[in-house]
Amino acid sequence: MMQTVQQIETIAELRRQLREPRRQGRRIGFVPTMGYLHEGHLSLVNEAKKHCDLVVMSIFVNPLQFGPNEDFDRYPRDLERDLQLAASVGVDMVFTPSVAEMYPQQVKTNVSVAGVSEPLCGRSRPGHFDGVATVVLKLLQIVQPDYAFFGQKDAQQVAVVEQMVQDLSVPVKIVPCPIVREADGLAMSSRNVYLNPEERKQATVLFRSLQLAKQRLAGGEELESIRDEIVRSIQAEPLADIDYVELLRYPDLAQLDSVEKGERVLVALAVRFGKTRLIDNMMVTV
């Protein structure tokens, strides 16, 4: 019989429920999500269960990280299904606060992480990572986990969170987890449901382009020519509209003129197919 999962809607109740496990010295793992769960999220839970005695997941579509013309109201939601999926992989508690519970009044405190939040999505979605850092810090304060698990699909988000945790001495270990992909290579994302069949088919160019970049980096090609080749590869799909294609040093996301041996390069893409903006990336150690 599948276990049921404990759903908690208020900050006070979640803190109360976690007091006893914490007193017993049980290791608490935390998986923050915006819901509409897929295999990528569930892989974070499976990783959490390896390290922790108790797993808390949050489901909260955070308005602070959406810009004025972005898809906050359209963002897919299905709480009943999410709770069933969370139970199926053994999540112990799901924290599902309302916006009013998280932000009972206008938020006057803003967490801003300089440097790593500025390129890539930071440039095309101004204010996005301030919203991410603010909600993640708030959730870490509420849950106070020993470990928190983040998908590498948003590698910039991981870099921002790791920098914030380090700078503010937040007592949590951040665990980045590998991207989970569909059989044809498309990175799993809650936004994939927006794609029509033709957009969905053409979106597989993202993974093919990343694989191409990995081969070219291994062959020691110039970064600028690799970038140009990725751009040409993506533009060959008529529905693809490129937001950015970048090769940056990880984790500081600095611009690279050349690559030293042993350096980690983040190949990062953001491309629109119709109204749907998809991100993907690959980490390559040269």
C-alpha positions as semicolon CSV with decimal commas, in nm:
position;residue;x (nm);y (nm);z (nm)
1;M;0,000;0,000;0,000
2;M;0,136;0,343;-0,094
3;Q;0,215;0,564;0,202
4;T;0,027;0,891;0,231
5;V;0,222;1,210;0,262
6;Q;0,166;1,470;0,532
7;Q;0,056;1,800;0,374
8;I;0,131;2,112;0,580
9;E;0,009;2,458;0,481
10;T;0,148;2,691;0,748
11;I;0,498;2,790;0,856
12;A;0,413;2,750;1,226
13;E;0,280;2,394;1,177
14;L;0,581;2,284;0,969
15;R;0,821;2,415;1,233
16;R;0,621;2,236;1,503
17;Q;0,627;1,906;1,309
18;L;1,004;1,928;1,255
19;R;1,092;2,008;1,618
20;E;1,088;1,647;1,741
21;P;1,279;1,486;1,449
22;R;1,542;1,760;1,486
23;R;1,569;1,698;1,862
24;Q;1,621;1,326;1,789
25;G;1,912;1,416;1,561
26;R;1,740;1,291;1,245
27;R;1,893;1,432;0,927
28;I;1,644;1,649;0,740
29;G;1,657;1,676;0,359
30;F;1,474;1,947;0,168
31;V;1,357;1,951;-0,196
32;P;1,216;2,293;-0,296
33;T;0,989;2,283;-0,604
34;M;0,724;2,488;-0,783
35;G;0,516;2,173;-0,829
36;Y;0,384;2,010;-1,145
37;L;0,627;1,736;-1,057
38;H;0,813;1,519;-1,308
39;E;1,090;1,257;-1,296
40;G;1,350;1,530;-1,247
41;H;1,192;1,635;-0,917
42;L;1,147;1,274;-0,809
43;S;1,516;1,204;-0,875
44;L;1,597;1,482;-0,621
45;V;1,381;1,301;-0,364
46;N;1,557;0,971;-0,434
47;E;1,892;1,143;-0,380
48;A;1,761;1,304;-0,059
49;K;1,655;0,965;0,077
50;K;2,013;0,837;0,040
51;H;2,147;1,112;0,266
52;C;1,861;1,187;0,503
53;D;1,621;1,031;0,755
54;L;1,329;1,261;0,672
55;V;1,246;1,439;0,345
56;V;1,049;1,764;0,323
57;M;0,935;1,892;-0,017
58;S;0,791;2,237;-0,074
59;I;0,546;2,315;-0,353
60;F;0,520;2,689;-0,400
61;V;0,496;2,891;-0,721
62;N;0,694;3,194;-0,608
63;P;0,560;3,522;-0,752
64;L;0,883;3,709;-0,667
65;Q;1,078;3,529;-0,939
66;F;0,835;3,602;-1,224
67;G;0,864;3,925;-1,422
68;P;0,559;4,136;-1,518
69;N;0,512;3,967;-1,859
70;E;0,601;3,613;-1,750
71;D;0,387;3,305;-1,699
72;F;0,305;3,317;-1,323
73;D;-0,071;3,278;-1,376
74;R;-0,021;3,027;-1,658
75;Y;0,240;2,820;-1,473
76;P;0,104;2,461;-1,460
77;R;-0,037;2,346;-1,126
78;D;-0,188;2,014;-1,016
79;L;-0,157;1,974;-0,639
80;E;-0,351;1,646;-0,608
81;R;-0,128;1,473;-0,862
82;D;0,183;1,626;-0,701
83;L;0,087;1,492;-0,358
84;Q;0,036;1,142;-0,503
85;L;0,373;1,152;-0,679
86;A;0,547;1,282;-0,365
87;A;0,393;0,997;-0,164
88;S;0,497;0,741;-0,428
89;V;0,867;0,823;-0,379
90;G;0,850;0,843;0,000
91;V;0,842;1,217;0,077
92;D;0,751;1,257;0,446
93;M;0,608;1,610;0,448
94;V;0,494;1,841;0,170
95;F;0,484;2,210;0,256
96;T;0,219;2,382;0,039
97;P;0,190;2,741;0,162
98;S;-0,030;3,001;-0,004
99;V;0,122;3,326;-0,131
100;A;-0,044;3,502;0,166
101;E;0,123;3,257;0,408
102;M;0,468;3,317;0,260
103;Y;0,425;3,691;0,203
104;P;0,156;3,823;0,439
105;Q;0,264;4,179;0,358
106;Q;0,476;4,343;0,091
107;V;0,829;4,203;0,107
108;K;1,075;4,480;0,189
109;T;1,383;4,256;0,220
110;N;1,547;4,144;-0,101
111;V;1,835;3,894;-0,127
112;S;2,059;3,985;-0,419
113;V;2,364;3,777;-0,514
114;A;2,604;3,981;-0,729
115;G;2,815;3,833;-1,007
116;V;2,671;3,485;-1,063
117;S;2,315;3,619;-1,098
118;E;2,404;3,871;-1,370
119;P;2,472;3,679;-1,698
120;L;2,243;3,426;-1,875
121;C;1,888;3,432;-1,729
122;G;1,987;3,723;-1,504
123;R;2,032;3,938;-1,812
124;S;1,714;3,832;-1,990
125;R;1,497;3,805;-1,675
126;P;1,596;4,103;-1,457
127;G;1,511;4,053;-1,089
128;H;1,450;3,677;-1,138
129;F;1,741;3,560;-0,922
130;D;1,666;3,812;-0,647
131;G;1,324;3,643;-0,626
132;V;1,486;3,298;-0,627
133;A;1,746;3,384;-0,361
134;T;1,486;3,553;-0,139
135;V;1,241;3,259;-0,145
136;V;1,514;2,995;-0,110
137;L;1,663;3,172;0,194
138;K;1,314;3,205;0,345
139;L;1,240;2,834;0,286
140;L;1,578;2,732;0,432
141;Q;1,499;2,943;0,740
142;I;1,158;2,776;0,775
143;V;1,271;2,414;0,721
144;Q;1,629;2,443;0,857
145;P;1,737;2,127;0,671
146;D;2,076;1,958;0,690
147;Y;2,078;1,908;0,312
148;A;1,893;2,079;0,025
149;F;1,870;1,925;-0,323
150;F;1,861;2,123;-0,648
151;G;1,852;2,007;-1,012
152;Q;2,148;2,099;-1,227
153;K;1,908;2,188;-1,513
154;D;1,909;2,539;-1,374
155;A;2,285;2,549;-1,317
156;Q;2,280;2,926;-1,264
157;Q;2,022;2,887;-0,988
158;V;2,248;2,630;-0,819
159;A;2,545;2,870;-0,846
160;V;2,337;3,157;-0,698
161;V;2,210;2,942;-0,408
162;E;2,557;2,801;-0,330
163;Q;2,707;3,153;-0,328
164;M;2,429;3,284;-0,101
165;V;2,461;2,993;0,143
166;Q;2,837;3,041;0,159
167;D;2,824;3,421;0,199
168;L;2,550;3,417;0,467
169;S;2,684;3,109;0,657
170;V;2,354;2,923;0,617
171;P;2,407;2,584;0,792
172;V;2,296;2,361;0,503
173;K;2,477;2,144;0,249
174;I;2,357;2,217;-0,106
175;V;2,353;1,901;-0,321
176;P;2,332;1,959;-0,700
177;C;2,175;1,662;-0,884
178;P;2,208;1,562;-1,252
179;I;1,962;1,668;-1,522
180;V;1,696;1,406;-1,599
181;R;1,610;1,379;-1,968
182;E;1,335;1,232;-2,186
183;A;1,436;0,938;-2,411
184;D;1,506;1,183;-2,698
185;G;1,730;1,403;-2,480
186;L;1,490;1,689;-2,397
187;A;1,552;1,802;-2,039
188;M;1,248;1,738;-1,819
189;S;1,068;2,060;-1,728
190;S;0,724;2,153;-1,603
191;R;0,704;2,396;-1,898
192;N;0,737;2,117;-2,159
193;V;0,357;2,072;-2,143
194;Y;0,321;2,408;-2,325
195;L;0,495;2,275;-2,640
196;N;0,283;2,168;-2,937
197;P;0,398;1,848;-3,118
198;E;0,610;2,030;-3,378
199;E;0,775;2,258;-3,115
200;R;0,837;1,951;-2,897
201;K;1,008;1,773;-3,188
202;Q;1,228;2,071;-3,276
203;A;1,323;2,130;-2,910
204;T;1,542;1,817;-2,918
205;V;1,799;2,034;-3,098
206;L;1,902;2,171;-2,758
207;F;2,049;1,843;-2,635
208;R;2,208;1,770;-2,974
209;S;2,375;2,113;-2,964
210;L;2,509;2,051;-2,614
211;Q;2,655;1,716;-2,718
212;L;2,818;1,888;-3,015
213;A;2,970;2,150;-2,781
214;K;3,106;1,876;-2,554
215;Q;3,280;1,705;-2,849
216;R;3,425;2,034;-2,974
217;L;3,552;2,131;-2,626
218;A;3,719;1,791;-2,594
219;G;3,885;1,855;-2,932
220;G;4,028;2,184;-2,807
221;E;3,840;2,411;-3,050
222;E;3,819;2,789;-2,995
223;L;3,524;2,888;-2,774
224;E;3,393;3,149;-3,019
225;S;3,378;2,898;-3,306
226;I;3,204;2,641;-3,080
227;R;2,946;2,904;-2,984
228;D;2,889;2,997;-3,350
229;E;2,842;2,632;-3,442
230;I;2,582;2,581;-3,165
231;V;2,395;2,893;-3,281
232;R;2,387;2,765;-3,641
233;S;2,272;2,422;-3,524
234;I;1,979;2,570;-3,325
235;Q;1,885;2,823;-3,596
236;A;1,846;2,534;-3,842
237;E;1,516;2,460;-3,661
238;P;1,263;2,714;-3,797
239;L;1,064;2,750;-3,471
240;A;1,370;2,811;-3,251
241;D;1,424;3,169;-3,128
242;I;1,752;3,197;-2,935
243;D;1,763;3,401;-2,614
244;Y;2,127;3,311;-2,537
245;V;2,403;3,061;-2,608
246;E;2,698;3,098;-2,369
247;L;3,011;2,912;-2,261
248;L;3,111;3,033;-1,914
249;R;3,343;2,920;-1,635
250;Y;3,164;2,739;-1,354
251;P;3,076;2,812;-1,075
252;D;3,159;3,187;-1,094
253;L;3,000;3,218;-1,444
254;A;3,285;3,439;-1,564
255;Q;3,345;3,501;-1,935
256;L;3,616;3,280;-2,085
257;D;3,863;3,373;-2,357
258;S;4,033;3,035;-2,341
259;V;4,008;2,724;-2,127
260;E;4,269;2,579;-1,891
261;K;4,296;2,205;-1,844
262;G;4,076;2,087;-1,556
263;E;3,848;2,391;-1,579
264;R;3,471;2,340;-1,569
265;V;3,285;2,501;-1,857
266;L;2,909;2,555;-1,843
267;V;2,752;2,544;-2,189
268;A;2,416;2,715;-2,130
269;L;2,121;2,769;-2,366
270;A;1,788;2,949;-2,349
271;V;1,566;2,915;-2,655
272;R;1,200;2,995;-2,720
273;F;0,978;2,758;-2,914
274;G;0,653;2,945;-2,971
275;K;0,564;3,103;-2,636
276;T;0,768;2,852;-2,435
277;R;1,116;2,944;-2,314
278;L;1,333;2,638;-2,246
279;I;1,671;2,633;-2,073
280;D;1,929;2,355;-2,087
281;N;2,297;2,316;-2,014
282;M;2,588;2,078;-1,993
283;M;2,888;2,092;-1,761
284;V;3,212;1,996;-1,934
285;T;3,542;1,946;-1,751
286;V;3,810;2,017;-2,006
